Amino acid sequence: MTKYTKAHAKKDLPKRKSSDNKTIGGKCLIIAGSKSMWGAAVLSATAAARVGAGYVYLAPLESGFPVVKHPDFLLHKSTNKLTDYSAIAIGPGGRNKEALARRLKNLRSFKNVVVDAEALNALASMNIRLPSTWILTPHEGELSRLINISSKSIQKDRLKYLKVAQQKFGCIVLLKGHKSLIADNKRIYEIQSGNPALAKAGTGDVLTGIIAGLLSQGVVSTKAACLGAYLHGCIADQWVKENDVLSLMASDLVCEIPSTIRKVRRKKA
C-alpha cells in the first residue's frame, strides 16, 4: 500500500505557464442537481472551477435550476457532444435512479467519469463493468449497496471490500472515510489527510467536483482521485487548526480550496 502524502500532492498538482489560457483547464461537465437539491450541483461545479477547470458546464437532472444566480457555470445543452468535454461527474443531488442509469449507459464510451451519490445507487442495480479510468467515490453505505455486503462487514475490513469493488467494476474506487482508500487495477493508496470534520452532508459533492476539475486539466485518473482526496482532507485539517471540528460546512471546503492549493504548492514541505 502506498501512503499518499503532501509530497505526492505537490508533484501531481496541475501547473500553468504565463501564456496559458482557459482552454488549458479543459471543459468539465457536472451532471447533478434536482429540485430541493440544487446545492449539491453548485458545490460540485464550484469545486471544479476552484481547482482549475477552464470551463464548467452544468447539466441539471431536473428543470428549474436558477441559472442567473450562478453565472460562473455554463448550462449544458443537448446539442453539445460528449467529446467536447475533458471530464464528466454524475450523481450529486440526483433523485431518479432510472434516469441516472440511462445516463450512465450513455457515458460508457467516455474516458473520464466520476460517479457519486445517487448515480452509485443506480450503478448498484446495473451489474456492469466500467472503463478502467472511471472513478467511483462511495462511502461505506454506498459501497455496501454496490457489492451487496453489509456496512458492518465493510467497516471491519475496508481494504478487503475496496478490492472486491475494484475487481467487480474494473475501475478506480475511492472509499471515503477515515484514511480514505483508493484502488486501481495495480495499487492501493491511503490518503494521509482528513478528519471527522468532513462527516457532514455536501462534503462528498465537493470532492466529486474537485476530482472532475482535476481530470479536466489532464491529470490522469488515479492521480486525480488521490490528489482530490488529499486536498479535500487537507482543507479539513487546516480547518480544525483554527476552528472546532463540529463547525465545518461543505461550502467552507469550497472557499478554502484556493489557500489549500497554495499551501500544498509552496516550495517548503
C-alpha positions in Angstrom: 0.0 0.0 0.0 1.3 3.5 -0.9 0.7 6.3 1.6 -0.3 9.4 -0.4 1.3 12.5 1.2 1.8 16.2 0.6 4.9 15.4 -1.4 2.8 13.4 -3.8 0.2 16.1 -4.0 2.7 18.8 -4.7 4.1 16.8 -7.6 0.7 16.0 -9.0 -0.8 19.5 -8.9 -1.5 20.9 -12.4 0.8 23.8 -13.4 0.3 26.8 -15.6 2.6 28.7 -17.9 2.3 32.5 -18.3 1.0 32.0 -21.8 -1.8 29.6 -20.9 -5.5 30.4 -21.4 -8.7 28.9 -20.3 -8.6 26.0 -22.8 -5.7 24.5 -20.8 -8.1 23.9 -18.0 -10.4 21.8 -20.2 -14.2 21.5 -20.2 -15.8 19.9 -17.2 -19.4 18.7 -17.3 -21.3 18.2 -14.0 -24.5 16.2 -14.3 -26.1 16.9 -11.0 -28.9 18.6 -9.0 -32.6 18.3 -8.8 -35.4 20.3 -7.1 -34.7 20.8 -3.4 -31.1 19.6 -4.0 -29.6 22.3 -6.3 -27.0 22.9 -3.7 -25.2 19.6 -4.5 -24.8 20.7 -8.1 -23.5 24.1 -7.1 -21.0 22.7 -4.7 -19.6 20.2 -7.2 -19.4 22.8 -10.1 -17.8 25.4 -7.9 -15.2 23.0 -6.6 -14.4 22.0 -10.2 -13.8 25.6 -11.1 -11.8 26.3 -8.0 -9.3 23.6 -8.8 -8.7 25.0 -12.3 -11.2 23.7 -14.8 -11.3 26.2 -17.6 -15.0 25.8 -18.4 -17.6 24.2 -16.1 -20.9 23.1 -17.7 -23.8 22.1 -15.5 -26.4 19.7 -16.7 -29.2 19.7 -14.0 -31.1 16.4 -13.6 -34.4 18.3 -13.5 -35.6 21.6 -14.9 -35.8 24.8 -12.9 -32.1 25.4 -12.0 -31.6 29.1 -11.0 -29.1 29.9 -13.7 -29.0 33.6 -13.1 -27.8 33.1 -9.5 -24.8 31.1 -10.7 -23.1 33.0 -13.6 -19.8 31.1 -13.2 -21.3 28.0 -14.9 -22.4 27.3 -18.4 -25.7 25.4 -18.8 -25.2 22.2 -20.8 -27.3 22.0 -24.0 -28.4 18.7 -25.6 -26.6 19.8 -28.8 -23.2 19.5 -27.1 -21.3 16.3 -27.9 -19.8 14.4 -25.0 -16.5 14.5 -26.9 -16.5 18.3 -26.2 -15.7 17.5 -22.6 -12.5 16.6 -20.8 -14.2 15.1 -17.8 -17.7 14.4 -16.5 -19.1 14.0 -13.0 -22.5 12.5 -12.4 -24.8 11.9 -9.4 -24.7 14.7 -6.7 -28.2 15.9 -5.8 -29.8 13.3 -8.0 -33.1 11.5 -7.2 -34.2 9.4 -10.1 -32.1 6.2 -10.3 -33.7 5.1 -13.6 -32.8 8.3 -15.3 -29.3 8.1 -13.9 -28.9 4.5 -15.0 -29.7 5.6 -18.6 -27.2 8.4 -18.5 -24.5 6.0 -17.1 -25.1 3.7 -20.1 -24.7 6.6 -22.5 -21.4 7.5 -20.9 -19.7 4.1 -21.1 -17.7 5.1 -24.1 -16.4 8.2 -22.4 -13.0 8.1 -20.6 -13.0 10.4 -17.6 -16.1 10.0 -15.5 -16.6 10.4 -11.7 -19.6 8.6 -10.2 -21.1 9.7 -6.9 -24.2 9.8 -4.8 -27.4 8.5 -6.4 -25.5 7.5 -9.5 -23.7 5.0 -7.4 -27.0 3.6 -6.2 -28.2 3.4 -9.8 -24.9 1.6 -10.7 -25.5 -1.0 -8.0 -28.5 -2.3 -9.8 -26.8 -2.4 -13.3 -24.1 -5.1 -12.8 -21.8 -3.8 -15.5 -18.1 -3.5 -16.0 -16.8 0.0 -16.4 -13.8 1.6 -18.2 -10.6 1.4 -16.0 -10.3 5.2 -16.0 -13.7 5.8 -14.3 -13.7 6.8 -10.6 -16.3 5.6 -8.1 -16.5 7.6 -4.8 -18.6 5.7 -2.3 -18.8 5.9 1.4 -19.3 2.7 3.3 -23.1 2.7 2.9 -22.9 3.2 -0.9 -20.1 0.5 -1.2 -22.4 -1.9 0.7 -25.1 -1.5 -2.0 -22.5 -1.7 -4.8 -21.1 -5.1 -3.7 -24.1 -6.4 -1.6 -22.1 -6.6 1.6 -23.2 -5.2 4.9 -21.8 -1.9 6.1 -20.7 -3.5 9.3 -18.6 -6.0 7.4 -17.0 -3.3 5.4 -16.2 -1.3 8.5 -14.2 -4.3 9.8 -12.1 -4.7 6.7 -12.3 -1.7 4.4 -9.3 -2.8 2.4 -10.7 -6.2 1.6 -14.0 -4.9 0.3 -12.4 -2.0 -1.6 -10.6 -4.6 -3.6 -13.8 -6.5 -4.1 -15.4 -3.4 -5.6 -12.5 -2.6 -7.8 -12.4 -6.2 -9.2 -16.2 -6.2 -9.7 -16.4 -2.9 -11.7 -12.9 -2.8 -13.1 -12.3 0.9 -12.5 -10.8 3.1 -9.8 -12.7 3.0 -6.4 -12.3 5.7 -3.8 -13.6 4.5 -0.4 -14.3 7.6 1.6 -13.8 7.7 5.4 -11.0 7.7 7.9 -7.8 7.4 5.9 -9.7 7.2 2.6 -8.5 4.3 0.4 -8.1 4.3 -3.4 -7.7 1.2 -5.6 -7.0 0.9 -9.3 -6.1 -2.4 -11.0 -2.4 -2.1 -9.8 -2.1 -0.4 -6.5 -3.8 0.7 -3.3 -3.3 4.2 -1.9 -4.1 5.5 1.6 -4.7 9.2 1.8 -2.7 10.9 4.6 -5.1 13.8 5.3 -8.7 14.3 6.6 -10.6 14.2 9.9 -14.1 13.9 11.3 -14.9 17.5 10.3 -15.7 16.1 6.9 -18.6 14.0 8.3 -21.3 16.3 7.1 -23.7 16.4 4.1 -22.4 18.0 1.0 -18.7 17.4 1.5 -18.8 14.5 -0.9 -20.3 16.7 -3.6 -17.3 19.0 -3.2 -14.9 16.0 -3.5 -16.6 14.9 -6.7 -16.2 18.4 -8.2 -12.5 18.6 -7.2 -11.7 15.3 -8.9 -13.6 16.2 -12.0 -11.9 19.5 -12.2 -8.5 17.9 -12.0 -9.4 15.3 -14.7 -10.5 18.1 -17.0 -6.9 19.5 -16.8 -5.4 16.3 -17.9 -4.5 14.8 -14.5 -4.7 11.0 -15.0 -7.5 9.2 -13.2 -5.7 7.6 -10.3 -3.7 10.7 -9.6 -6.8 12.8 -9.8 -8.6 10.6 -7.3 -5.6 10.7 -4.9 -4.9 14.4 -5.3 -8.5 15.3 -5.0 -9.0 13.2 -1.8 -5.8 14.6 -0.3 -6.7 18.3 -1.0 -10.2 17.6 0.4 -8.8 16.2 3.6 -6.1 18.8 3.8 -8.7 21.6 3.9 -10.4 19.8 6.9 -7.0 19.5 8.6 -6.3 23.2 8.2 -9.9 24.0 9.4 -9.5 22.2 12.7 -6.3 24.1 13.5 -8.4 27.3 13.8 -11.9 26.1 14.3 -13.9 23.4 16.1 -14.2 20.1 14.4 -18.0 20.3 14.5 -18.2 23.6 12.6 -17.0 22.8 9.0 -19.7 23.1 6.3 -19.4 21.9 2.7 -19.4 25.5 1.4 -16.4 26.2 3.7 -14.5 23.5 1.8 -15.1 25.3 -1.5 -14.0 28.6 -0.1 -10.8 27.1 1.4 -9.7 25.4 -1.8 -7.5 28.3 -3.1 -5.5 28.7 0.1 -5.0 25.0 0.5 -3.7 24.6 -3.0 -1.3 27.4 -2.4 0.0 25.8 0.8 0.5 22.4 -0.9 2.3 24.1 -3.8 4.8 26.0 -1.6 8.4 25.1 -2.0 8.8 24.4 1.7 7.5 20.9 2.5 
